[in-house]
Amino acid sequence: MTRLRRILGALIFLPNIMPLKALFSAEIFPWAFLYALRKDLRLTLGYGLFLGYIVLSAVLMLGSFPSVLVPARALFALINASMIFFLLIHVNDEEYGGLVKLFHGVFLANLVLCLVQYFGLFPPFLEPIFRLFIDRFTHEIYGGGRGVAGLFAEPSYASMAIHYYFAFFMLSKKINPRSVLGISAIAGIVLFDLFIIRSVTGVVMILIYLMSMQRAQYLLKAGLVVMLLLGGVIYQFGRSPNAPRSVETAYDFFKYGGYQDPMPWLLEQSGFRFVSVWAAYKYGFTHPLGSGVGGWGQASIQAMDDIGIKASAMSFFATAMGSEYQGVRPTSFAAGLMLETGVVGLLLFLVAFWPYLKEKALYRDVHTRSITIFFLFNTFALGSIGDPLPFIFLALAYRSVMDASGKPIVTAEGDQP
C-alpha cells in the first residue's frame, strides 16, 4: 500500500473527520469514495443497474432545485456509502492485511480518546482545533446523560461505529466469545457502552450483538438471560440522578408506563429517526419511483402527513427548526431509497447485494454473523444514510471468509460455535 492509500485506508473508518468542514455542512466526508475510486474497482451488473437508476433519478431532478448541489449531495451520499463494498471484497491478501492493521490503530485511538474525554484529561485548548475537523467535538462528556464520542460527531454515531469496531476486532483476532478472554471482552464493551458512550443506540446495538452470537435453538433462552441481566442494571442504576442516558431512558420507559402505549415514547426518544423510517417505507410503496434523488425534503413532510404525524407538532422539529422546517432525510439507507427512489430503487439495491448477503459462510461464523446482522439492522432500520461503515465492515467480513476471487476460504480451525 502506498502512503496515500494507507492514509485513506485509515480514514475510511473515520467518516466524521471533515477536512473541509468550514465549506460544507455535511457530517460525513467521502473518504470511502476516494479510496474506492481506482482502476481495479470492479462493479457488478446488479450494482451497475442500481447506480444507473439513481444517477438518472438525480439528473431528472436537476431542474427542480435552485442549485445542482441538492441532488448531487443526495446522490453522492448513496454512492459514497455503498460503492466501496465492491472494491473491498476483491482486495488482495496484502491490502486486506494492511487494512486490518490500520483498523486496529483506529480502534485503539478511539478507545483511548473516549477514556481521556470521559475522565476529563483532554486538553481544553485543543478542542477548537479538533472542531475544525469534527463537528460538535468536545473535550469532555456531552452531559445530559450522554457520554463521549471519540473521533465522531456525537455519541450515537460513536456507539454504532464502536460496535462494528468491536465485532470486527473479535473477528480479526479470532477470539472465541465463549472463552474467558471473549467473555471478558464482551463484558468490557457492555460497560463501555453503558457508562462511557451512554447512547440509547448503543444499548440497541449491544443487544443485537449478544443475540446474534446465539444459535437459533438457544435464542429464546439466551434472550431471557440477557434481558434479566440488563433489567438488573437498569433497575440498579436507572434511579441515580447521574445515570447514563441509555439506562435512564429504559428505566423511565417502565417507571412511567411507556410500555402501555409505546408510540409517544418512541416519537419522543427517537426524535425524527423512527418516524422518518416508518413514513419513508410507506411512501416508497405508494410512490414506486419515489420523489427523485434529492427530493427528500418535501417528500418527507408528505410521508409523515400520510401516516398521520405532523412534523411541526413534534418537539424535536419544533425546537430544532421552528417554522423553517424543510423535511428530514430518513436515517436508514433502505428507507432513504424508498423515499427518493421508491420500491424500484430498493429492489435494485437488493438485486445488487443479495448475492453476498445470502452467502452461508457469513452466518456460520459467529463473528461474521454479528457483522452481517449489524449491517441488516443499520441498513433497513436505524443507521445513517451516507455512512459507509456498515458496507465497509460487511465487505471485510465477507473477505475474511471468501478470497479475492470469491471462493470460500478453508481453514483448519473450522467454524466457531
VOTIFI-158667 format. One record per residue (C-alpha): residue number from 1; residue in one letter; z, x, y. Coordinates in Angstrom, 3 decimals. Example, Ala and Ser with C-alpha at 12.3 -4.5 7.8 and 13.67 -1.06 7.14 Angstrom:
2
     n   res         up       east      north
     1     A      7.800     12.300     -4.500
     2     S      7.140     13.670     -1.060
This chain:
417
     n   res         up       east      north
     1     M      0.000      0.000      0.000
     2     T     -0.897      1.287      3.461
     3     R      1.750      1.434      6.184
     4     L      0.333     -1.643      7.928
     5     R      0.254     -3.566      4.670
     6     R      3.873     -2.593      3.951
     7     I      4.946     -3.847      7.382
     8     L      3.088     -7.127      6.909
     9     G      4.414     -7.309      3.349
    10     A      7.980     -7.307      4.661
    11     L      7.226     -9.737      7.481
    12     I      5.726    -12.411      5.225
    13     F      9.311    -13.007      4.071
    14     L     10.441    -13.463      7.700
    15     P      8.206    -16.181      9.182
    16     N     10.586    -16.939     12.078
    17     I     10.098    -13.499     13.656
    18     M      7.775    -14.196     16.597
    19     P      6.497    -11.107     18.466
    20     L      4.670    -13.383     20.944
    21     K      7.433    -15.979     21.383
    22     A      7.087    -15.889     25.164
    23     L      3.478    -17.091     24.845
    24     F      3.792    -19.650     22.032
    25     S      6.311    -22.411     21.389
    26     A      5.898    -22.265     17.595
    27     E      8.717    -21.005     15.382
    28     I      6.546    -19.663     12.545
    29     F      4.285    -16.655     13.071
    30     P      1.179    -16.268     10.849
    31     W      2.294    -13.114      9.046
    32     A      1.198    -14.722      5.766
    33     F     -2.296    -15.428      7.093
    34     L     -2.651    -11.864      8.412
    35     Y     -1.534    -10.431      5.082
    36     A     -3.940    -12.637      3.136
    37     L     -6.923    -12.039      5.411
    38     R     -8.688     -9.303      3.422
    39     K    -11.797     -8.825      1.339
    40     D    -10.093     -9.171     -2.047
    41     L     -8.849    -12.683     -1.255
    42     R    -10.245    -14.988     -3.941
    43     L    -10.146    -18.694     -3.212
    44     T    -10.717    -21.223     -5.957
    45     L    -13.258    -24.023     -5.769
    46     G    -10.418    -26.542     -5.584
    47     Y     -8.776    -24.832     -2.624
    48     G    -12.196    -24.343     -1.015
    49     L    -12.760    -28.106     -1.119
    50     F     -9.308    -28.720      0.347
    51     L     -9.906    -26.112      3.046
    52     G    -13.297    -27.551      3.924
    53     Y    -11.827    -31.045      4.207
    54     I     -9.002    -30.100      6.589
    55     V    -11.331    -27.922      8.715
    56     L    -13.791    -30.821      9.004
    57     S    -10.946    -33.167      9.910
    58     A     -9.790    -30.780     12.659
    59     V    -13.340    -30.357     14.017
    60     L    -13.806    -34.120     14.251
    61     M    -10.592    -34.319     16.295
    62     L    -11.684    -31.788     18.936
    63     G    -12.769    -34.434     21.433
    64     S     -9.512    -36.366     21.121
    65     F     -7.296    -33.857     22.929
    66     P     -7.381    -32.117     26.324
    67     S     -7.023    -28.746     24.571
    68     V     -8.644    -27.347     21.434
    69     L     -5.288    -25.734     20.619
    70     V     -3.780    -29.036     19.442
    71     P     -5.922    -29.496     16.290
    72     A     -6.272    -25.725     15.907
    73     R     -2.492    -25.212     15.675
    74     A     -2.118    -28.124     13.273
    75     L     -4.892    -26.741     11.069
    76     F     -3.573    -23.201     11.199
    77     A     -0.105    -24.298     10.057
    78     L     -1.602    -25.711      6.858
    79     I     -3.729    -22.626      6.201
    80     N     -1.006    -20.109      7.036
    81     A      1.398    -21.742      4.610
    82     S     -0.894    -22.189      1.622
    83     M     -3.710    -19.636      1.596
    84     I     -1.565    -16.596      0.786
    85     F     -0.822    -18.092     -2.628
    86     F     -4.350    -17.287     -3.806
    87     L     -4.008    -13.666     -2.782
    88     L     -0.601    -13.022     -4.312
    89     I     -1.411    -14.408     -7.756
    90     H     -4.140    -11.769     -8.092
    91     V     -2.488     -8.658     -6.605
    92     N     -2.401     -5.645     -8.906
    93     D      0.787     -4.375    -10.505
    94     E      1.304     -1.655     -7.903
    95     E      1.128     -4.061     -4.958
    96     Y      3.273     -6.619     -6.750
    97     G      5.934     -3.957     -7.365
    98     G      5.724     -2.883     -3.723
    99     L      6.219     -6.452     -2.523
   100     V      9.255     -6.840     -4.774
   101     K     10.831     -3.696     -3.289
   102     L     10.133     -4.914      0.238
   103     F     11.642     -8.258     -0.644
   104     H     14.853     -6.608     -1.836
   105     G     15.173     -4.872      1.526
   106     V     14.609     -8.114      3.437
   107     F     17.121     -9.981      1.263
   108     L     19.771     -7.317      1.764
   109     A     19.151     -7.184      5.525
   110     N     19.639    -10.946      5.823
   111     L     22.827    -10.938      3.753
   112     V     24.321     -8.121      5.819
   113     L     23.285     -9.663      9.146
   114     C     24.702    -13.067      8.165
   115     L     28.059    -11.475      7.329
   116     V     28.025     -9.448     10.544
   117     Q     27.315    -12.618     12.556
   118     Y     29.962    -14.594     10.683
   119     F     32.711    -12.050     11.309
   120     G     31.698    -11.634     14.966
   121     L     30.714     -7.983     14.592
   122     F     27.196     -8.258     16.015
   123     P     26.962     -6.567     19.462
   124     P     26.541     -9.370     22.053
   125     F     24.364     -7.205     24.314
   126     L     21.693     -7.124     21.598
   127     E     21.396    -10.917     21.440
   128     P     18.858    -11.207     24.333
   129     I     16.678     -8.570     22.655
   130     F     16.686    -10.415     19.319
   131     R     15.927    -13.678     21.134
   132     L     12.656    -12.167     22.303
   133     F     11.541    -12.373     18.675
   134     I     13.685    -15.064     17.027
   135     D     14.100    -18.446     18.679
   136     R     17.735    -19.566     19.188
   137     F     19.102    -16.317     17.727
   138     T     22.842    -15.954     18.242
   139     H     25.189    -13.045     17.635
   140     E     27.862    -15.328     16.129
   141     I     28.211    -18.634     14.298
   142     Y     26.406    -21.592     15.830
   143     G     29.518    -23.765     15.999
   144     G     29.875    -27.490     15.464
   145     G     30.480    -26.887     11.785
   146     R     27.272    -24.882     11.423
   147     G     27.286    -21.278     10.325
   148     V     24.903    -18.377     10.857
   149     A     21.151    -17.929     10.403
   150     G     20.438    -14.214      9.956
   151     L     16.828    -13.452     10.839
   152     F     15.916    -17.134     11.060
   153     A     15.816    -19.641     13.893
   154     E     18.660    -21.845     12.635
   155     P     20.968    -22.291      9.614
   156     S     18.768    -24.929      7.944
   157     Y     15.798    -22.520      7.914
   158     A     18.039    -19.731      6.683
   159     S     19.506    -21.848      3.906
   160     M     16.086    -22.711      2.469
   161     A     14.946    -19.101      2.649
   162     I     18.149    -17.675      1.180
   163     H     17.847    -19.863     -1.901
   164     Y     14.300    -18.702     -2.547
   165     Y     15.522    -15.139     -1.951
   166     F     18.360    -15.591     -4.410
   167     A     16.247    -17.262     -7.098
   168     F     13.600    -14.540     -6.901
   169     F     16.258    -11.811     -6.822
   170     M     17.659    -13.166    -10.090
   171     L     14.121    -13.186    -11.493
   172     S     13.165     -9.707    -10.299
   173     K     16.398     -8.178    -11.618
   174     K     16.167    -10.202    -14.849
   175     I     19.776    -11.358    -14.504
   176     N     20.828    -13.796    -17.214
   177     P     22.501    -16.714    -15.386
   178     R     24.866    -17.206    -18.337
   179     S     26.119    -13.614    -18.245
   180     V     29.222    -12.524    -16.328
   181     L     27.003    -10.929    -13.688
   182     G     24.850    -14.046    -13.443
   183     I     27.801    -16.431    -13.130
   184     S     29.383    -14.164    -10.511
   185     A     26.143    -14.029     -8.518
   186     I     25.748    -17.822     -8.617
   187     A     29.377    -18.316     -7.549
   188     G     28.759    -15.879     -4.699
   189     I     25.684    -17.729     -3.409
   190     V     27.543    -21.055     -3.593
   191     L     30.370    -19.666     -1.458
   192     F     27.857    -18.022      0.881
   193     D     26.114    -21.364      1.181
   194     L     29.203    -23.431      1.892
   195     F     31.137    -21.115      4.167
   196     I     28.688    -18.660      5.766
   197     I     25.454    -20.596      6.390
   198     R     27.157    -24.020      6.249
   199     S     23.972    -26.070      6.217
   200     V     23.642    -29.503      4.619
   201     T     20.188    -28.402      3.474
   202     G     21.842    -25.562      1.608
   203     V     24.040    -27.905     -0.400
   204     V     20.974    -29.862     -1.483
   205     M     19.174    -26.641     -2.403
   206     I     22.061    -25.230     -4.429
   207     L     22.398    -28.498     -6.345
   208     I     18.693    -28.359     -7.180
   209     Y     19.088    -24.746     -8.264
   210     L     22.026    -25.495    -10.549
   211     M     20.234    -28.472    -12.109
   212     S     17.000    -26.538    -12.592
   213     M     18.773    -23.998    -14.798
   214     Q     19.753    -26.624    -17.347
   215     R     17.791    -27.652    -20.397
   216     A     16.722    -31.293    -20.398
   217     Q     19.179    -32.297    -23.151
   218     Y     22.123    -30.848    -21.208
   219     L     21.071    -32.053    -17.766
   220     L     23.345    -35.102    -17.569
   221     K     26.397    -33.265    -18.868
   222     A     25.808    -30.319    -16.536
   223     G     25.235    -32.696    -13.631
   224     L     28.619    -34.320    -14.173
   225     V     30.362    -30.935    -14.274
   226     V     28.625    -29.753    -11.093
   227     M     29.400    -32.998     -9.258
   228     L     33.078    -32.791    -10.250
   229     L     33.356    -29.211     -9.067
   230     L     31.516    -29.972     -5.838
   231     G     33.640    -33.078     -5.324
   232     G     36.768    -30.949     -5.635
   233     V     35.503    -28.537     -2.983
   234     I     34.575    -31.406     -0.650
   235     Y     37.972    -33.090     -1.077
   236     Q     39.880    -29.838     -0.627
   237     F     38.074    -28.522      2.446
   238     G     36.477    -31.640      3.965
   239     R     39.680    -32.725      5.697
   240     S     40.003    -29.453      7.582
   241     P     39.062    -29.543     11.307
   242     N     37.112    -26.304     10.743
   243     A     35.301    -27.496      7.642
   244     P     31.683    -26.361      7.205
   245     R     29.249    -28.995      8.396
   246     S     27.811    -29.436      4.916
   247     V     31.267    -30.135      3.441
   248     E     32.389    -32.291      6.367
   249     T     29.226    -34.402      6.167
   250     A     29.694    -35.052      2.457
   251     Y     33.398    -35.843      2.972
   252     D     32.647    -38.356      5.753
   253     F     29.981    -39.981      3.576
   254     F     32.685    -41.114      1.153
   255     K     35.562    -41.482      3.612
   256     Y     33.709    -43.905      5.885
   257     G     31.846    -45.768      3.142
   258     G     28.399    -44.337      3.835
   259     Y     27.565    -44.762      0.152
   260     Q     27.768    -48.564      0.545
   261     D     24.779    -48.573      2.904
   262     P     23.301    -45.055      2.885
   263     M     20.260    -45.730      5.100
   264     P     22.047    -45.499      8.505
   265     W     23.851    -42.380      7.272
   266     L     20.585    -40.765      6.182
   267     L     18.975    -41.533      9.539
   268     E     21.907    -40.106     11.456
   269     Q     22.392    -36.954      9.388
   270     S     18.770    -36.020      8.726
   271     G     17.503    -36.765     12.233
   272     F     13.733    -37.023     12.057
   273     R     13.392    -35.396      8.626
   274     F     13.954    -38.313      6.262
   275     V     12.187    -40.873      8.454
   276     S      9.175    -38.679      9.171
   277     V      8.553    -38.020      5.495
   278     W      9.068    -41.605      4.397
   279     A      6.837    -43.014      7.138
   280     A      4.101    -40.410      6.590
   281     Y      3.697    -41.205      2.905
   282     K      3.304    -44.896      3.616
   283     Y      0.860    -44.164      6.447
   284     G     -1.273    -41.997      4.156
   285     F     -1.763    -44.813      1.669
   286     T     -2.682    -47.369      4.331
   287     H     -4.969    -44.863      6.118
   288     P     -6.743    -42.979      3.279
   289     L     -8.332    -40.416      5.639
   290     G     -5.202    -40.043      7.769
   291     S     -5.045    -39.672     11.533
   292     G     -7.066    -36.440     11.562
   293     V     -5.657    -32.906     11.669
   294     G     -3.814    -32.649     14.984
   295     G     -3.411    -36.394     15.372
   296     W      0.131    -36.479     14.032
   297     G      1.730    -37.357     17.398
   298     Q      0.637    -40.947     17.886
   299     A      0.244    -41.433     14.137
   300     S      3.897    -40.598     13.527
   301     I      5.008    -43.184     16.081
   302     Q      2.820    -45.822     14.444
   303     A      4.012    -44.749     10.994
   304     M      7.645    -45.216     11.966
   305     D      6.879    -48.554     13.568
   306     D      5.202    -49.604     10.307
   307     I      8.428    -49.053      8.361
   308     G     10.462    -50.890     10.999
   309     I     12.106    -47.919     12.729
   310     K     11.631    -47.429     16.462
   311     A     11.614    -43.737     17.297
   312     S     13.105    -44.370     20.742
   313     A     16.136    -46.040     19.164
   314     M     17.091    -43.020     17.076
   315     S     19.841    -40.910     18.564
   316     F     18.045    -37.676     17.665
   317     F     14.929    -38.578     19.633
   318     A     16.805    -40.231     22.496
   319     T     18.814    -37.088     23.214
   320     A     16.100    -34.548     22.424
   321     M     13.051    -36.148     24.028
   322     G     14.150    -39.142     26.081
   323     S     11.251    -41.157     27.453
   324     E      8.765    -38.322     26.863
   325     Y      8.885    -38.567     23.102
   326     Q      5.399    -37.892     21.714
   327     G      5.944    -38.129     17.989
   328     V      7.008    -35.675     15.334
   329     R      5.214    -33.904     12.509
   330     P      6.761    -34.531      9.067
   331     T      8.890    -31.738      7.689
   332     S      7.284    -31.508      4.255
   333     F      3.818    -30.103      3.606
   334     A      2.646    -33.025      1.452
   335     A      3.966    -35.654      3.880
   336     G      2.190    -33.870      6.713
   337     L     -1.034    -34.030      4.731
   338     M     -0.558    -37.741      4.146
   339     L     -0.101    -38.348      7.867
   340     E     -3.042    -36.221      9.063
   341     T     -5.466    -36.248      6.119
   342     G     -4.386    -39.300      4.166
   343     V     -4.218    -39.684      0.419
   344     V     -7.633    -37.967      0.169
   345     G     -6.211    -34.756      1.619
   346     L     -3.171    -34.891     -0.631
   347     L     -5.324    -35.404     -3.730
   348     L     -7.493    -32.404     -2.811
   349     F     -4.332    -30.338     -2.357
   350     L     -3.118    -31.385     -5.793
   351     V     -6.513    -30.528     -7.314
   352     A     -6.195    -27.017     -5.827
   353     F     -2.652    -26.328     -7.053
   354     W     -2.340    -28.368    -10.227
   355     P     -3.867    -25.660    -12.485
   356     Y     -0.956    -23.403    -11.518
   357     L      1.838    -25.973    -11.358
   358     K      1.056    -27.160    -14.890
   359     E      1.407    -23.639    -16.339
   360     K      4.058    -23.982    -19.077
   361     A      5.245    -20.397    -18.683
   362     L      6.635    -21.295    -15.235
   363     Y      9.000    -23.803    -16.821
   364     R     10.036    -21.857    -19.914
   365     D     11.770    -19.097    -17.969
   366     V     14.912    -20.273    -16.200
   367     H     14.231    -18.278    -13.017
   368     T     10.577    -19.207    -12.552
   369     R     11.514    -22.818    -13.303
   370     S     14.035    -22.788    -10.463
   371     I     11.497    -21.408     -8.003
   372     T      8.859    -23.923     -9.112
   373     I     11.238    -26.840     -8.675
   374     F     12.236    -25.487     -5.255
   375     F      8.556    -25.450     -4.368
   376     L      8.013    -29.026     -5.505
   377     F     11.067    -30.256     -3.605
   378     N     10.239    -28.447     -0.362
   379     T      6.550    -29.320     -0.508
   380     F      6.996    -33.015     -1.214
   381     A     10.424    -33.882      0.210
   382     L     12.239    -31.509      2.557
   383     G     10.745    -28.341      3.991
   384     S      8.758    -27.084      6.956
   385     I      5.042    -27.815      7.089
   386     G      3.922    -24.368      8.245
   387     D      6.436    -22.344      6.238
   388     P      4.682    -20.024      3.757
   389     L      7.850    -19.060      1.836
   390     P      7.560    -21.804     -0.836
   391     F      3.954    -20.765     -1.554
   392     I      4.814    -17.049     -1.459
   393     F      7.649    -17.307     -3.945
   394     L      5.741    -19.688     -6.208
   395     A      2.923    -17.121     -6.285
   396     L      5.322    -14.253     -7.025
   397     A      6.990    -16.301     -9.750
   398     Y      3.581    -17.119    -11.215
   399     R      2.595    -13.445    -11.003
   400     S      5.746    -12.485    -12.923
   401     V      4.597    -14.456    -15.972
   402     M      0.824    -14.079    -15.584
   403     D     -1.071    -10.849    -14.926
   404     A     -3.589    -10.304    -12.126
   405     S     -6.396    -11.718    -14.265
   406     G     -4.456    -14.918    -15.022
   407     K     -3.467    -14.052    -18.600
   408     P      0.152    -14.563    -19.815
   409     I      2.404    -11.528    -19.712
   410     V      4.062    -10.999    -23.099
   411     T      7.496     -9.374    -23.003
   412     A      9.609     -8.068    -25.841
   413     E     12.656     -9.873    -24.492
   414     G     11.127    -13.349    -24.749
   415     D     12.119    -16.291    -22.625
   416     Q     15.641    -16.567    -21.303
   417     P     17.704    -19.634    -22.230
